[in-house]
Amino acid sequence: MRILNQGGGKKLSLPEINAKINELLKQSIKSDGVINLFSDKEQDFSLFDPKFLEEISKMKEKNLAVELLKRLIAEQVHIYKRTNLVKSEKFSEIMQSAMNRYLNGMLTNEEVIQEMLNLAKQIREAQKAGEDLGLTADELAFYDALTKPQAIKDFYENEELIAITKELADTLRRNRTIDWQKRESARARMRMMIKKLLKSHRYPPEGMDDAVATVMQQCELWADNSFAVESHSY
């Protein structure tokens, strides 16, 4: 890991960075994604609140700020990996690209911090996108899978895509079965059901058959995650 501190302030070693972050996280107040890392205990900071991120960007120990941002955003990306296939791939690629350029000396501390702040903004906007479309987080994941190929939106009205999304989500919820994880025949039936539903909406357009694979992967991710959540609740 690169430890150069080009932004001024104290130079920290990797063990010092880890120790400081661990101490900050120990002092944190964590609840529903709200984290308070600073001395004002009367005010909580949302992870993607601009004021919270500004506090991090103003830290004198810039390499500590980089590592802290990386960890906090990585945690959000990890959450997406369990729920939203398309968004997790997108955010992972953006983050990995920024960190690779940083480690290869192509970005300064200040530049990589700005890239991380921009990524945090994208994640925040992605969360709001579902609300604007009237979709739950689960439904937004299906919508993202359906619309991963940009050209898809040229073939369908958005209202139709939302309708497919909601029907898909409702069908999966109504047909949940524990056999999904135990028997390949159950998985095969669910795949056939999804393909039939998509075909009834003439999805995907001709020549875009790969789009179905993405939707299928998202459906399987949802099913696996829903059973994992259910098993942990017992």
Order of alpha helices (4+ residues) and beta strands (2+ residues): alpha-beta-beta-alpha-alpha-alpha-alpha-alpha-alpha-alpha-alpha-alpha-alpha
